[in-house]
Amino acid sequence: MASKKSNFQELDFIFGRMMETMNQSKKDIFIISEQSRQSYEELHVELEKIRTDISRAIAEGDVLEEKAQVSRRRLAEVSRDNSIYTETEVRKVYEQANDLQIQLSVNRSEEKQLRQKRDELEQRLQHLLRTIERAELFVNQVNFVINYMTSNQKSDRTELENTQLKQDYSLRIIEAQEEERKRVSREIHDGPAQMMANVLLRSDLIERTYREKGAAQAFQEITSLKEMVRDALTEVRRIIYDLRPMALDDLGLVPTLKKYLATIEDYNPGCRISFQSEGRERRLPAEREVPVFRMVQEAVSNAVRHGKASEIQVTAEWEKNKVTFIVKDNGTGFDPNAVKQQSYGLIGMRERVDLIDGKMFINSAPGAGTVLMFQIPTDK
């Protein structure tokens, strides 16, 4: 007993040091995030000033170009008819043309330097934005691990008496952390990060369009840009919601699913999503409600984003010892044998089903929509 007590004391000491290290790491990452955010704001202000200076330089260049053209025509006229102009008049016209050409050359050089500086600032802003996103992602992951380990420390103490179970426990935490990190990273990279990069590019296009095609065409580009920003905001809100819906703990699986599906339908006006629950609804154990919610969430997300479905039906069939969730859509469909090894979504769903002793069935074909079915035991 003394040996076991000593082992637990050592384990508690290690656990405490681990929590201290992780909390300190979280603080360090947060500081980096805040410093990057401050630098981002400062650079953004500087970028707006540079853009204003570019617009000014372009306007001045246009005026100088027009004056230089008039001066060159005047010089050509004087040169042809030099017999009626004095040497002083010819020299004066020549000096005016030369001065305007010099001013125009200086203006073009200034505009070029400003554009180079603008491009450098935009690259630095993109780098800072990626740093901020990564820092926030790491903080969320560290919080996830800290909360998970703290809340489960007492209940897992008995299991940790076995050395092999200790190793399995640590590995599962690390694997869950890495999978969640990869999932969120992919979504941020493929969604908001790409959209914001496009926003930066389109902002330059608007400036050029205004100069070349006028205000009406530029206004159309601004309208398109607003749609891109709105889409990016929608995607960010979806990712935040996906991290952890609080209603799952308070209300349970079915009400949370109803709320989630209604939200997805609002964000995708062209898609109609219906939900039906048959049989006597009841709460599942907490360790099963989260995986079931994630599986339905992944199935609906795939139907909307990849399947381009216009109708999605989600059904929950409650029986005595199990519940079956069916997600059916009229999307493009796919060949399950062709994509099962490459699809992170399907792999993640299968892993979640296996962890809670459930079963998963897929019925799909190209052009024929998709049906996903999850059978989950309701007993602990």
N, C-alpha and C positions, 0 to 999 in steps of 0.2 A: 504493500500500500504506500509505503514511504517513497518507493521508487516511482510509482504512478503519480503520486502527488508532486514529486520533484519534476517529473516530465511535464505535468500540466502547468506547473509554475514556469518552467522554461518556455513552454508553448505560449502562455499568456504574455511572458516578457517579449518573445519574438513577435507576437501579434501586436503588442503595444508599440514596439519599435516600427513595425511595418505601417501601422496607422499614422504614426508621427511622420515617417518618411513620405507617405502618400499625401498627407495633408500639407506638408511643406512643399512637395512637388506641385500640388494644386495651387498653392499661393504663388510659387514662382511662375507657373504657367499663366496665372491670372495677371501678374505684373507685366509679363511679356505681352499679353493680349492688350492690356490697357495702354502700354507704351506704343504698341503698334497702332492702336486705334487713334491715339493722339497724333502720331506722325501722319497717319492717313488723313485726318482732318486738316492738318497744316498743309500737307501736300495738295490736298484737294482745293484749298483756298488759293494756293500758289498757281495751280493749274488753271483755275478760272481766270486769274489775272493774266496768265500767259495767253489764254484764248482771247481775252479782250484785247491784249496788245497785238495779237495776230490780226484780228479784225481791223484794228486801227491801221496797222502797217499795210494791209491789203487795200484799204480805202485810200490811204495816202499814195500808195503805188499806182492805183488806178488814175488818180488825179495827175500825178507826175507823168505817167505814160501818155495821157492825153495832151498835156502841155508839151512834152517832148516831141510828140508827133507834129503838133502845130509849129513848134520851133524848127524842126527839120524841114518842114515844107517851106517855111519862111526863108531858111538858109538856102535852100535849093533855088528859090525864086530870086534871091539877091545875087547868088552865084551866076545865074543865067544872064541877068541884066545888070552886071557890075558897072556898066558904063554910065548908068543913071544914078548909081549910089556911090557915095564917097567911101574912102578906105575906112574912115572912122565908123561909118554906119555898118559896113560889112563886118568889121571886127566886133562891133557890139552884138550883132546878130549871132555871130559865131560863138562868142563868149557865153551868150544866153543859152544857146543850144548845148554847149559843152557843160555848163553848170547844171542844167536840167538832167543831162545824161549821167553826170556824176551823182546827183541826188537820187536818181532812179536806181543806179547801181548800189548805192549805200542802202536804199530802202529794200531792194531785193535781198541783199546780204543779211539785213536785220530780220526780214521775214523768214529766211532760211534758218537762221540761228534760233529764232523763236519756235519754229516748227520742230527742230531737233530737240530743243529743250522740252517742248510739249510731249513729244514721243517718249523721251526719257522719263518724264514724270508719270506718264500713263503706265509705263512698264513697272516703275517703282510702286505705283498704286496697286497694280494687279498683284505684285509680289506681297505687298503688305496685306492685301485682302486675303490672299491664300494663307498667310501667317495667322491672321486673326481667326479665320475659319478653322484652321488646324488647332489653334490654341483652345478655342471654344469646344471643339470636339474632344480634345484630350481632357479638358476639365470635366465635361459631361461623363466621359468614360471613367475617370478617377472617382467622381461622385457615385457613379453606379456601383463600382467595386467596393468603395467604402461602405455605402449603405447596405449592400448585399452582405458583406462580411460581418458588419456590426450587428445587423438584425438576425443573422443566422449563427452567430458565434455560440450561443448557449445551446441551441437545439442540435448543433453539429458536434458538440464536445464529445458525446459518447462515441460517435462514428470515428472521430479522430484518434481514438485509442488504437485503432488498427493502422499500421504504417501504410499499407497499401491504399486504404481508404483516404488517408491524408493526401497521398500523391494524386489519386483520382480527383479528389475535391479541388485541389489546386489547379490541376490541368483543365478541369471543366470550367473553372472561373476564367482562366486565361483564354481558353477557346471561345467562351461566350463573349468575352471582352473583344477579342480580335474579330470575331464574326460581326458583332454589332458595329465595331469601328469601320470594317470594310463596307458594310451595308450603308452606313450613314455617309461615309466618304464617297462611295459611288453615287449616291443620290445627290449630294451637294455638288460633286464634280459635274455630273451629267445634267443637273438642273440649274439651281441659282448661279453657280460659278460661270457656266457657259452663257447663261442669259445676261449676266452682268458684263461679261466680256463683250458680248454682242452690243449691249447698250453703249459701251465706250466707242466701239467702232461706228455705230450708227450716229452718235453725236457728231463725229467728224463729217459723216456723209451729209448731215443736215446743214452744216456750215457750208460745205461745197455746193450743195443743191441750191441754197439761198443765193449764192453768188452767181451760179451758172443758169439756174432755171427760174429764180424768183421766189417770192414769199409763198405763193399758193402751193407750189410743189414742196417747198420746205415744210409748210404746215401739214401736208399729208404725211411727210416723214416723221414729224413730231407726234402725230396721232398714232402711227405705227409704233413709235418708240414707247409711248404711254402703254400700249397693249403689252409690249415686251416686259415693261416694269411691273405691270399688273400681274402678268403670268409668273414673274419671278417671285413676287410677294405671295401669290397663292401657293407656289411650290414651297417657299420657306415655311409658311403656316402649316402646310401639310406635314413637312418633315418634323416640325416642333410637336405637332399632335401625335405623330407616329412614335415619338420617343417614349411617351408613356401617357395614355389617356387616364386621368385621375378618376373618371366616372366608373372605371372598371372595379376599383376597390369599394366604392360607395354604393353603386347601384347594381352591379353584377353584369354578367355577360350579355344578356339579351337587350336590356336598355342601352348599354354602351354601343352594341352593334347597330341598333336602330339610329342612334345619334350619329355614329360614324358614317353610316350609309347615306343618311340625309345630307350630311356635310359634303360627301363626295358627289352626290347628285347636284348640290348647289354649285359646286366648283366646276362641274362638267354639264352645262345646260343641254347638250346634245345627247345625254345618256340618261335613261330612265332606270332607276334601281328600286326594286321591290323586296320586301322582307316578310316572311311568313313563319310563324312558330306553331307547330302542331303538337298536341299532347300537353302534359303537365310540366310547366317550366319549373326549374329549380336551380339553385346555385351549385356550381361545380366547386371542387376544392381549388384554392387559389393557385396552386401550382399547375392546374389544368386550364383555368380560365384564360390566363395570359397566352399560352401557346395556341389555344383555339382561336382567340381573337386575332393573333398575328397571322394565323393560317388563312382565315377568312379575309383579313386585310390584304394579304399578299395576293390572294386569288382575285379579289375585286380590282386591286391596283393593276395586275397584269391584264385583266380583261379591258380596262379603260385605256391603259397606256400602250400596250402592245397589240391587244386584240381589236382595238378601235370599236368596241361593242357599243350599240345604241340601246340595248336592253340587257339588264342583268337581274337574275332572280336568285335570291338567297333564301334558303328554307332550312329550318331547324326542326327535326323530327325527334321528339322526346319519347323514349321507351323506358322500361323498368330499370334496366342496368346499363343503358347506353344512350347516347344522343348522336344523331347523324346530321351533319351540316352539308348541304348541297349548294354549290355555286354554279349557276348555269348562265351562259352568255351567248349572244348571237354574233360574236366577233369573227375575226379572220381564221381562228383556229390554228392548229399546228400539228406536226407529227411528233408525238411524245417520245418515240424511239430516237428521233433525230436530235432532239434538244435536251434530253434529260441529263446528259453529261456536261452540257455547257451552261445550263440555266441555274444560276445561284438561287433564284426564287424557288424552283421545284426541289432543289437539294435541301434548302432550308426548311421547307414544309415537311419533307420526308423525315428529316432529322427531328423536328418537333413532334411529329406523330409518333415516331419510335420512342421518344423519351417519355411519353405518357401512355405507352402501350396501346396506341390506337392503330387504325388502318386507313390507308389512303388509296383512292381509285381515280384514275384519269380516263376520260373518254373525249378524244378530240381528233380532228382531221382538218387539213387545210381547206378553208372555205366553209366549214360546217360547224363553227362555234366550238365551245369547250364546256365540259361538265366535270367539276371537281367534287369529290365526295370524301368527307372525313367521318369516320366512325370512332367515337371516343367513349371509353368506359366512364360511367358516372360514379363508380365506387372509388374510394381512396386506395 
